[in-house]
Amino acid sequence: MIVQAFLRWAETARAGDRSRAADALGRAYLHAAMGAEERKAAGLAITYLLDDPSPRVRLALAESIADSPQAPRAIILALAEDQVEIACTVIARSPVISDSDLVDLIGRGDGMTRRLIASRPNLSRGACAALAEIGDEPEILILLESGTALITGISLRRIAERHGQRHDIRNLLLEREDLPSEARHMLVSHIADTLLNCGLVRSTLARGRIEYVGREADEAATVAIAGTTSQQEVPALVEHLRASGRLTPSFLIHALCLGKADLVAEAVSTLSGLGERRVRPILATGRLHAVRALFEACGLTREIAAVFVEAVLLWRDASAGRSTADVCGRLIERFSGVAGQHPAVSDMIQMIERRHRLEMRFAARAYASELALAA
């Protein structure tokens, strides 16, 4: 009878009075001792308030029940799709909203709804994945700035694919230790493209020089990333490089000269179609003709494969401590006299020599920096 009287009163009461009554009714529903019939009637009254024409009334109801795990789920979900201020109250606070509800709201809601969801603490993997898939820059920034969101490597990669050109998102991604290597490479490529396409570079360097610098920087960055990649992540990185056309002979010889064994083994396995369990023993201890056949199975000519075979033998000696680690320098000495007989080999050795000079300059800079720091 009390609820019936409330409903009759609500038809003529002012909005301010109705909002205070909505707050009281919501709190009474959650905390007051009621019988089954009273609770049912109170639930119907709360449901009736969802259609109140005044946003003040619906907001008062939302604030009264938003924090409670006992709040009626149907009421909470209805309020979550109300006007922004009302939806904000329940989306940001209600423990009743499940992960699947959040995913549905992300798909159906607007940018404000997605931003509210991204700001929720301890956001689930599923909700993070949905935001990564369809979220725009503002909600992605909120998600990445959250210290508790459970973002998987797959979601991070998707964010890199969709928003890697945005410098603020890119910076937040690069700061993460759990960023997958292939996603890190995508972001480095975006940085390189941005630098090479800026007006100062284009007005200073010729087009051919810009393309050359871009290729050199991309390969150097890729090898550097591979050097910090865990063995579990190497297959995904190699597949990314293969799909983007970056598993070139130039890249492979660069990685081999620098002793990136895991990367080279996975790349050769991918290109040759042989299992990694077969490739690794051949690279580590296989005879000369087996190593040459392995690289020829990757599509290399016999002349180019011979350079790779020699690089493998030099790498083995360096790994075993039987020689210096300067694989590039010794490879240049070995083929400098015969490179002119084969144009492809000559190009390969010239490329190795350019890389060797570049590595020497990097080493000199690092040495100078260490001396400066020590001083």
N, C-alpha and C positions, 0 to 999 in steps of 0.2 A: 504493500500500500504506500510505503514511503517513496519507493521508486516511481510508482504511478503518479503520485503527487508532484514529484520532481519533474516528470515529463510534461505534466500539464502546466507547471510553473514556467518551465523553460520556453514555452511557446510565446510568452509575453514579456519575459524578463529582459533586461538590458544586457549588452554584450559583456560589460565588466562584471556584472553579477553572475552571468553564466560561466565566465572563465574561472571565477573563484569557486563556483560550485563544481565545475569540471575537475579542478585540482583536488577538492575535497573528496569527490566521488572516486577518483583514481586512487588516492591514498587509502581510502576506506576499503576499496576492493582488494587491495594488496595486504592490508594490515589488520582490518577489523575482523572480529569473530562473527561469522555469518553462517546461517543454515544453508542447506543446498538450494532451497527455493529463493532465498534472499540473494545468494551469490549469482544464481542464474539471472535474476531480475537486474542486479547491478551490472552484470556483463552486457545485457541488452541495452541498458541505459548508456554505458560507455560506447557501445557500438553506434547508438543513435547520435552521440556527440560527434562522430566522424563526419556527419553530414551537416554539422552546424555551419551556417554561412559566414561566421566570424572566424578569421584565422587566430584571433586571440584565444578563443575557446579551445580550438584544436591544439594550439601551442601549450596551453596550460595542462591539457590532458597528457600531451607528450612528455612534458617536464615531470609530471607526477609519477609516471610509470617507466621512464626511459632506463633507469639504472637497475631495475629489479629483474632477476632471473625468473620470477614468477609472473611477470607481465603477460597478458594474453598475446600469443604469437600473431593471431590474425589482426589484432589492433595495431601492434608494432609494425607489421609489414605494410598495413594501409597508411600509417603515418609516415613510413619511410618513403612513400611515393607522393607525399603531399607537397606543399610549397617549400621552398628552399629552407627557410628558417625552421620550419617544423621538421622536415626530413633530416636536417642537420642534427637536431637534438637526439633523435633515435639512432641514426646511422653511426654517429660518432660514439655513442655511449651504450647502446643496448646489448646485453649479453645474449639476448634471445635470438638475435639474427645469426643464422648459421652460415657456414662457408658457402653452401650451395645458394643460399639467399643472396649473399654478397656477389657471387658470380652472375646471378640473374640480374641484380641491380646494376652491375657494371655494364651488362649487355644492353639493358633497356634504358638506363638512365642517361643523363646529360653529363657534361664535363664537371659541373659542380658536384653531382652525386659521386662521380668517380674520385674527385679530389677528397671528398669526405671519407670515402672508403679507404683511400690510400693513406689517410692520416690515422686510421685505427691502429692501436698497438697490437703487436703479435699477429699481424695479418698472415693468413694461411698461404701455403704454396699455390693452391688453386686460384685464390683471388689475385695473388701477385701475377700468376701466369695470364689471367684474363686481362689485367691492367697492361701487362707487357704487350699483349696482342693487339689491343684496340685503344689503349690510353694515349692521350695527346701529351704534349710537352709538360704542361703544368702538373698533371697528376703523376707523370713519371718522375719529375723532380721531387715531389713530395715522397713518393715511394722510395727513391734512392736515398733520400735524406733520413728516412726512418731507420732507427737503430735496431728495431725488433722485427721488421718484416722478413718473412722466410722466402727469400728470392732464390730460386734454383739457377744453376748454370745455364740451363736451356732458356729460362726467362731473360737472363742477362744477355745472352747472345741475341735473342729476339729484339731486345731494346737496342742493342748495338746496331742491328740491321735496320731498324725503323728510324732511329733517332741519332745515329752516330755522327751525323753532320752537325748536330747542335753542340756547340762548344761546352755549354754548361753541363749537359747530360754526359757528354764525352769525358769531361774532367772527373765527374763523380764516379763514372764506371772505371776509369783508369786508376782511381785511388783504392779500388776494392782488390783485396788479395785473392778473393774467390772468383775473379773474372776468368772465364775460360780463355785459353791461349788463342783460339781462332777468333774469338770476339775481340781480344786485345789487338790482334793483327788487323782486323777490320778498322778499328779506331785509328791505328797508326796510319793506315792507308788513307783514311779521311783527312788526317792531319797533313799528310804529304800532299794530297790533292789540293787542299786549301792553300798551302804555302806555294806550291808550284803554279797555281792559277792567280795568285795575287798580282796586282798591277806592277809592283816594283820588280818582281822576278821576271815578268814577261817583257818589261821594258829594258831589262839589263842583259838577259841571256837570250840566245837564239833558240828557236823552237827545238831543233835537234839536241842542243845542249840540255834543255829543260827535260826532255824525254830521257836522256841518258842519266842525268842526275836523279830523276825520279826512280828509274829502274835500280840504280845502284843503292839508293837509300832504302828502297823497299826490300831488296834482298838482304842488306845488312841488318835492317830492323827485324826481318823475319828470323834470321839466324840468331840474333840476340834474344828474341822472344823464345825460340826453341831451347836456348841454353838455360832458361829458367823454368821450363815446362816440365811438369812431372811426367813420368813414363806413362801413367794412365791417360794423360791428355794428348799424348803425341799422335795417336791414330786420328783423333778428331781434327787436330791441326793439319795433318797431312792431307786428309780428305778435303778440308777447306782449301788448301793450297792447290790440290789437283783440280777441284771444281772451278777455281778462279784462274786456272792456266798458269800457275806460278811454279809448278814442279818442272823447271827447265834444267837442261844440263849445266847452265851457268850457276843456278842456285845449288844444285846437288854438289858440284865440285867445290863450291864455296863452303858448304856445310861439311864436306868430307875433309877439306884442308884444315878446318877448325876443330876437327875431332868430334863432331856431333853425331856419335854413333847411333843412338836411338832414332834420331830423326832420319838419318840416311837409311837405316835398315827398314824402317816403316815405309819410307818413300819408295825404295827399290821393291819392297814387297807389293805395294800398291800398283806400281807401274808394270811390274813383270807378271803379276797375277799369281805369284808363288806365295805360299804361306810364310809368315815371319819365322816360324821354327826352322824352315829350310834356308831362309836367307841369312839369318844371323850366323850360323856355323860357317857358311861359305865365306862371308865377309871376314870372319875372325880367323879361320884356319884353313880355308879352302885353297886348293892348288890354283896356279895361275890361270889355266884354261877354264876352270870352273868359275872363277871370278869374272873372267872375260865373257863367258857365256851368260852369266847373270846380268851383266850390264847390257849386253846385246839384246837380251830378252826384254829390256826396258825400252827398246827402240833405238838405241845408239848404234852408230856405224862402228865398224871394227877399229878404225883409226881413233875415233873419240873414245871408244871403250878401252883402248890401250892406255890412254891418259888416266882413266879412272882406275884401271888395274894397278898402275904404278902408284897412284895416290893411296890406294888401299894398302899396298905393301909398305909404303913409307909411313903410313899411319900405324900399322902394326909395329914397325920398328920403334917408332916414337912412344907408343903405348907400353912397350916392353922395356923401355929405357936403353935400347941399343943405339939410339941416335938422338939428335936434337928434335924438338917439336916443330921445327920450321919446315913443315910439309910443303908449303907454297914455294919457298926458296929452292928447295931441293928438286921440286917438280919442274921448276923453270930451268934449272941447270940440266936436268935430264933430257928435256925435249927442245932446248934452244937450238941445237944443231940440226934437228930433223924436222922442225916445225914448218920450214919453208917448202918441204916436199908435199905437204897436204894443207890446203888453205883452211879447212875446218879446224885442223889441229893448231895451225898458226893463230887463228882467231881465239881458240880456247886458251892458248898459252898467253897471248896478249891480255886477255881478260884476267887470267890468274895473276899476271904481273901487276896489272892495275890494282887489283884487290890487295896484293901483297904490299904495294907502296902505301895504300890507304891504311892497312892494318898497322904498318910501321909508324905512320903518322899518329894514329890513335894511341899506340903504345907510348910514343914520345910525349904526347899531351898528358896521358895519365901519369907518366913518370914525373913530368914537370909539376903537375898538380900535387903529387905526393911530396915532392921536395918543398914546394911552397907551403904546404900545410905543416910539414915538419919544422920549417923555419919559423 
